[in-house]
Amino acid sequence: MRGRKPTEQNVVPLAEDGVQLHNLEERARARLEELRPEGLTGQMRWTFDRLALPLCHPTVDRLKPSNVYMFRQLCSAVVRHDRIALELEELGETYESETRNGVQIKSRPEVAQLNETFRQIRGLANDFGMTPAAERGFTGAGQLGFNFTDPTGPEGYLT
C-alpha cells in the first residue's frame, strides 16, 4: 500500500458482510443538533446546517463548542453575501450618474459590500479548514499533518 498508514481515527471498521458498524452520517447529524445555537431561523439555520454538517463528521470533527460563535459569524457572512449577490444580479453592478462633466458610469456601493463580505467568508472559512489550501495544512482529526504529540513531525523531521 502506498502513502501514509491508516490510523484508527480515519478507518471505519466493517462487519463481515461489508456493512459499516457505525453510521457516521447519523453521528454527524446528532453532533450538529448538539452544537447548533438556539434561535437560528430560516436562511440562517439552513446555512448553518449545510455548512456545519461536513465539519461535524466524526472523521473530521472541526466544529467544537468553543468555536461555534465564530462559525455562526461565518454563516451570517454567507447569508449576507448571498443576499447582496442576488440584489446585484437584479440591479446590475453599475449605474449612470449625471455630473457636470456628463454621464459617468459608477460602481454600486453593494459591490464593495459584496467584496468585503467575501473576504470575511474566506478568512473564516480558512480558520475552519474549508478551503483546499487550508485543508492541506489543517491538522484536525482524520487529516494528514503534524502530530503535535510527536515533536519530530510526520516524517521524523524536527518541526
C-alpha positions as CSV (number, residue, x, y, z in Angstrom):
1,M,0.0,0.0,0.0
2,R,1.3,3.4,-0.9
3,G,1.1,6.5,1.2
4,R,0.6,7.0,4.9
5,K,-0.6,4.1,7.0
6,P,-4.2,4.4,8.2
7,T,-4.9,5.2,11.8
8,E,-7.9,4.2,14.0
9,Q,-9.3,7.8,13.6
10,N,-9.9,7.6,9.9
11,V,-10.7,3.9,9.4
12,V,-14.3,2.7,9.8
13,P,-14.5,-0.9,10.8
14,L,-16.6,-3.1,8.6
15,A,-18.7,-6.1,9.5
16,E,-18.2,-9.4,7.8
17,D,-20.9,-8.6,5.2
18,G,-19.2,-5.2,4.4
19,V,-21.8,-3.1,6.3
20,Q,-20.3,-0.2,8.4
21,L,-20.6,-0.8,12.1
22,H,-21.1,2.9,12.9
23,N,-23.4,5.0,10.9
24,L,-21.2,8.1,10.6
25,E,-23.9,10.2,8.9
26,E,-26.2,9.8,11.9
27,R,-23.4,10.6,14.3
28,A,-22.6,13.8,12.3
29,R,-26.3,14.9,12.4
30,A,-26.5,14.2,16.1
31,R,-23.4,16.3,16.7
32,L,-24.8,19.1,14.5
33,E,-28.0,19.1,16.6
34,E,-25.9,19.3,19.8
35,L,-23.8,22.3,18.5
36,R,-26.5,24.3,16.7
37,P,-27.1,27.6,18.6
38,E,-30.6,28.3,19.8
39,G,-32.7,30.9,18.0
40,L,-31.5,30.2,14.4
41,T,-34.4,30.5,12.0
42,G,-34.9,30.5,8.3
43,Q,-32.0,31.1,6.0
44,M,-29.5,31.3,8.9
45,R,-30.5,27.8,10.2
46,W,-30.4,26.3,6.7
47,T,-26.9,27.8,6.1
48,F,-25.6,26.7,9.5
49,D,-26.8,23.1,8.9
50,R,-25.5,23.0,5.3
51,L,-22.0,24.2,6.3
52,A,-21.7,22.6,9.7
53,L,-22.6,19.0,8.7
54,P,-19.3,18.1,7.0
55,L,-17.4,19.7,9.8
56,C,-19.3,17.6,12.4
57,H,-18.4,14.3,10.7
58,P,-16.6,12.1,13.1
59,T,-13.6,11.7,10.9
60,V,-13.2,15.5,10.5
61,D,-14.6,16.9,13.8
62,R,-13.6,20.5,13.3
63,L,-16.6,22.2,14.8
64,K,-16.3,22.4,18.6
65,P,-18.4,24.1,21.2
66,S,-15.7,26.7,21.8
67,N,-15.8,27.9,18.2
68,V,-19.5,27.8,17.4
69,Y,-19.8,31.5,17.8
70,M,-17.2,32.2,15.1
71,F,-18.9,29.6,12.9
72,R,-22.1,31.4,13.4
73,Q,-20.4,34.6,12.2
74,L,-19.3,32.7,9.1
75,C,-22.9,31.6,8.4
76,S,-24.0,35.2,8.9
77,A,-21.5,36.4,6.4
78,V,-22.6,33.7,3.9
79,V,-26.2,34.7,4.2
80,R,-25.3,38.4,3.8
81,H,-23.2,37.6,0.7
82,D,-26.0,35.6,-0.9
83,R,-28.4,38.5,-0.3
84,I,-26.1,41.1,-1.7
85,A,-25.2,38.9,-4.7
86,L,-28.9,38.4,-5.5
87,E,-29.6,42.1,-5.3
88,L,-26.7,42.9,-7.6
89,E,-27.9,40.3,-10.0
90,E,-31.2,42.1,-10.3
91,L,-29.9,45.7,-10.3
92,G,-26.6,45.2,-12.1
93,E,-23.2,46.2,-10.7
94,T,-23.1,49.7,-12.2
95,Y,-25.3,52.8,-12.5
96,E,-25.2,56.0,-14.5
97,S,-24.8,59.3,-12.8
98,E,-25.3,62.7,-14.3
99,T,-22.5,65.1,-13.4
100,R,-21.3,68.5,-14.7
101,N,-18.8,66.6,-16.8
102,G,-21.5,64.4,-18.3
103,V,-22.8,60.9,-17.7
104,Q,-20.5,58.7,-15.6
105,I,-20.8,55.0,-15.0
106,K,-20.2,54.2,-11.4
107,S,-20.0,51.1,-9.3
108,R,-22.8,50.4,-6.9
109,P,-21.9,50.5,-3.2
110,E,-23.2,47.0,-2.9
111,V,-20.2,45.8,-4.9
112,A,-17.8,46.9,-2.2
113,Q,-20.0,45.3,0.4
114,L,-20.0,42.1,-1.6
115,N,-16.2,42.1,-1.9
116,E,-15.7,42.8,1.8
117,T,-18.2,40.1,2.8
118,F,-16.4,37.6,0.6
119,R,-13.1,38.5,2.3
120,Q,-14.7,37.8,5.6
121,I,-16.0,34.5,4.4
122,R,-12.7,33.5,3.0
123,G,-10.9,34.3,6.3
124,L,-13.4,32.5,8.5
125,A,-13.5,29.5,6.1
126,N,-9.8,29.2,6.2
127,D,-10.0,29.1,10.0
128,F,-12.2,26.0,9.8
129,G,-10.2,24.3,7.0
130,M,-13.0,24.8,4.5
131,T,-10.8,25.8,1.5
132,P,-8.4,23.5,-0.3
133,A,-5.3,25.3,0.8
134,A,-6.4,25.4,4.5
135,E,-7.5,21.8,4.3
136,R,-4.0,20.7,3.2
137,G,-2.5,22.5,6.2
138,F,-5.2,21.6,8.7
139,T,-4.1,19.2,11.4
140,G,-7.5,18.2,12.7
141,A,-8.6,14.6,13.4
142,G,-8.5,12.4,10.3
143,Q,-6.3,14.8,8.4
144,L,-2.7,14.4,7.3
145,G,-0.4,16.8,9.0
146,F,1.9,17.2,12.0
147,N,1.2,15.2,15.1
148,F,1.7,17.6,18.0
149,T,2.3,14.8,20.4
150,D,5.4,13.8,18.4
151,P,7.8,16.7,18.2
152,T,9.6,15.2,15.2
153,G,6.6,15.6,12.9
154,P,5.1,13.2,10.4
155,E,8.2,12.1,8.6
156,G,10.6,12.2,11.5
157,Y,11.8,15.8,10.7
158,L,12.2,18.1,13.6
159,T,9.4,20.8,13.5
